[in-house]
Amino acid sequence: MTIEEVKKALVEIIATYFPTTQIVWAEQRKLVKPSGTFIQLKLRNLGASLHSIKEVDNDVLCGYKPSKTMLEVQLFTKGAIQTFVEDGEEVKVSVNTALNDIMELTNFLTSEYADAFYEKYDIAVIPEGDAQDASGLVDTAYEYRAMQEYVVEFTQTVQGFAGISREDWHPTASGGGTEELAKSEIPELDAGSIEIINNS
């Protein structure tokens, strides 16, 4: 999987739990600021094994690298309204539900339902550390905020001699790679140039 494919899978599983809640990536340039409850996601600290598990598939060199990244999920919410009676008058108060709400999300992301989803994409999502209430750090438009981090494990697939070959190959958004590199092949060995030394 590529990072973009991992991101799509993460949005899909979180949107399954929050079908009416806006989900945005922290790096997105937003023209309109969300006005209701929303989820903000951020990936960081991508790590992968130095060496890949290599095999040749249809004459194409493929490598599989066990990888992991950290997912930060922030829930912005206005909480819930609770009503009680004080001195014979009905009083409404805003209640901070952010920590409870993100805990319920974690319960879903660690459920058997979610495990079946992860198996389809060959990924794993594991909570890392405690859920945190960060309400005091948020602006007044969103009274409450909670954050939870998760370790996301997945397998990167690299193809070709240069490790960048794909059917839909194109340079990265930053201009990385060339078509020549993507099409490069393993050099053929000249059997006549191999010198065999017998030490017996």
C-alpha positions as CSV (number, residue, x, y, z in Angstrom):
1,M,0.0,0.0,0.0
2,T,1.0,3.6,-0.5
3,I,0.4,6.3,2.1
4,E,-2.4,7.7,0.0
5,E,-4.1,4.3,0.0
6,V,-3.7,4.0,3.8
7,K,-5.2,7.4,4.2
8,K,-8.3,6.5,2.1
9,A,-8.7,3.3,4.2
10,L,-8.6,5.2,7.5
11,V,-11.1,7.8,6.3
12,E,-13.4,5.0,5.2
13,I,-13.4,3.1,8.5
14,I,-13.8,6.3,10.6
15,A,-16.6,7.6,8.3
16,T,-18.3,4.2,8.9
17,Y,-18.6,5.2,12.6
18,F,-19.1,9.0,12.0
19,P,-21.3,8.9,8.8
20,T,-22.6,12.5,9.2
21,T,-19.4,14.1,10.7
22,Q,-16.9,16.0,8.5
23,I,-13.5,14.3,8.4
24,V,-10.5,16.5,7.3
25,W,-6.7,16.0,7.2
26,A,-4.7,18.5,9.2
27,E,-2.7,19.5,6.1
28,Q,-5.7,20.3,3.9
29,R,-6.2,23.8,2.8
30,K,-9.8,24.5,3.9
31,L,-11.8,27.2,2.1
32,V,-14.6,27.0,4.6
33,K,-14.0,26.2,8.3
34,P,-16.2,23.3,9.5
35,S,-19.1,24.6,11.6
36,G,-20.3,21.5,13.3
37,T,-18.6,18.5,15.0
38,F,-15.6,17.4,12.9
39,I,-12.7,15.0,13.0
40,Q,-9.2,16.1,12.1
41,L,-6.6,13.4,11.1
42,K,-2.8,13.7,10.9
43,L,-0.3,11.0,9.9
44,R,3.3,11.4,11.1
45,N,6.5,9.4,11.9
46,L,6.5,7.0,9.0
47,G,8.8,4.1,9.5
48,A,9.6,1.0,7.4
49,S,12.0,-1.9,7.6
50,L,15.3,-1.2,5.8
51,H,15.1,-4.3,3.7
52,S,12.1,-5.6,1.9
53,I,10.9,-9.1,1.3
54,K,11.6,-9.6,-2.4
55,E,10.1,-11.8,-5.1
56,V,9.7,-11.7,-8.9
57,D,6.1,-11.5,-10.1
58,N,5.4,-11.7,-13.8
59,D,9.1,-10.8,-14.5
60,V,8.7,-7.7,-12.3
61,L,10.8,-7.3,-9.1
62,C,8.6,-6.7,-6.1
63,G,9.5,-5.8,-2.6
64,Y,7.3,-5.8,0.5
65,K,8.2,-3.6,3.4
66,P,6.6,-3.9,6.8
67,S,5.8,-0.3,7.7
68,K,4.1,1.8,10.4
69,T,3.0,5.3,11.0
70,M,1.3,7.3,13.8
71,L,-2.3,8.5,13.3
72,E,-3.5,11.4,15.4
73,V,-7.2,11.7,15.7
74,Q,-8.7,14.9,17.1
75,L,-12.4,15.3,17.7
76,F,-13.8,18.8,17.8
77,T,-17.3,19.0,19.3
78,K,-19.8,21.4,20.9
79,G,-20.7,18.6,23.4
80,A,-24.2,17.9,24.5
81,I,-27.0,20.0,26.0
82,Q,-28.4,18.8,29.4
83,T,-31.4,20.3,31.1
84,F,-32.1,20.5,34.8
85,V,-34.3,22.4,37.1
86,E,-32.8,25.0,39.5
87,D,-35.0,27.1,41.8
88,G,-38.1,26.1,39.8
89,E,-36.6,27.2,36.5
90,E,-35.3,25.0,33.7
91,V,-31.6,25.5,33.0
92,K,-29.7,24.3,30.0
93,V,-25.9,23.6,30.2
94,S,-23.3,22.5,27.7
95,V,-21.6,19.2,28.7
96,N,-18.1,18.2,27.6
97,T,-18.6,14.8,25.8
98,A,-15.3,14.9,23.8
99,L,-13.4,12.3,25.9
100,N,-16.3,9.9,26.0
101,D,-16.9,10.3,22.3
102,I,-13.4,9.5,21.3
103,M,-13.3,6.6,23.7
104,E,-16.3,5.2,21.9
105,L,-14.5,5.6,18.6
106,T,-11.6,3.6,19.9
107,N,-14.0,0.9,21.0
108,F,-15.2,0.7,17.4
109,L,-11.7,0.8,15.9
110,T,-10.7,-2.1,18.0
111,S,-13.8,-4.2,17.4
112,E,-14.3,-7.4,15.5
113,Y,-16.1,-5.3,12.8
114,A,-13.1,-3.1,12.3
115,D,-10.7,-6.1,12.3
116,A,-12.7,-7.6,9.4
117,F,-12.2,-4.3,7.6
118,Y,-8.5,-4.1,8.3
119,E,-8.0,-7.7,7.0
120,K,-9.4,-6.6,3.7
121,Y,-6.7,-3.9,3.4
122,D,-3.9,-5.8,5.3
123,I,-3.5,-3.0,7.9
124,A,-3.8,-2.8,11.7
125,V,-4.9,0.1,13.9
126,I,-3.7,0.0,17.5
127,P,-4.4,2.6,20.2
128,E,-1.2,4.3,21.5
129,G,-1.2,5.9,24.9
130,D,-4.2,7.5,26.6
131,A,-7.1,9.6,25.2
132,Q,-6.5,13.2,26.1
133,D,-8.9,16.0,26.7
134,A,-7.5,19.1,25.0
135,S,-10.5,21.4,25.4
136,G,-8.6,24.2,27.0
137,L,-6.4,24.6,23.9
138,V,-9.2,25.1,21.4
139,D,-10.9,28.3,20.2
140,T,-14.3,29.3,21.4
141,A,-16.1,28.1,18.3
142,Y,-15.5,24.5,19.5
143,E,-15.9,24.3,23.2
144,Y,-14.5,20.8,23.5
145,R,-11.7,18.7,21.9
146,A,-10.2,15.3,22.6
147,M,-7.3,13.5,21.0
148,Q,-6.2,9.9,20.6
149,E,-3.2,8.5,18.9
150,Y,-3.0,5.1,17.0
151,V,-0.2,3.1,15.5
152,V,-1.1,2.1,11.9
153,E,0.8,-0.9,10.6
154,F,0.7,-1.8,6.9
155,T,2.9,-3.1,4.1
156,Q,4.4,-0.9,1.4
157,T,4.8,-2.5,-2.0
158,V,7.7,-1.4,-4.1
159,Q,8.1,-2.6,-7.7
160,G,10.8,-2.5,-10.4
161,F,14.6,-2.2,-10.3
162,A,14.4,1.4,-9.1
163,G,11.5,0.6,-6.6
164,I,9.1,3.1,-8.2
165,S,7.4,1.2,-11.0
166,R,3.5,1.1,-11.1
167,E,0.9,0.7,-13.9
168,D,-0.3,4.3,-13.4
169,W,3.3,5.6,-12.9
170,H,3.7,9.4,-12.7
171,P,6.2,11.7,-10.9
172,T,5.4,12.5,-7.3
173,A,3.6,15.8,-6.6
174,S,7.1,17.1,-5.6
175,G,8.6,16.1,-9.0
176,G,10.3,12.9,-7.8
177,G,11.2,10.1,-10.2
178,T,11.5,9.8,-13.9
179,E,9.9,7.6,-16.5
180,E,13.3,6.2,-17.4
181,L,13.8,5.1,-13.8
182,A,10.4,3.6,-13.6
183,K,11.0,1.5,-16.7
184,S,14.6,0.5,-15.7
185,E,15.1,-3.3,-15.6
186,I,17.5,-5.6,-13.8
187,P,20.7,-5.8,-15.9
188,E,21.2,-9.2,-17.6
189,L,24.3,-11.0,-16.5
190,D,26.8,-12.1,-19.2
191,A,27.5,-15.7,-18.4
192,G,30.8,-15.5,-20.3
193,S,32.1,-12.7,-18.0
194,I,31.6,-14.7,-14.8
195,E,34.9,-16.1,-13.5
196,I,34.6,-19.4,-11.5
197,I,37.4,-19.9,-9.0
198,N,37.9,-23.5,-7.8
199,N,39.7,-23.4,-4.4
200,S,39.9,-27.2,-4.0
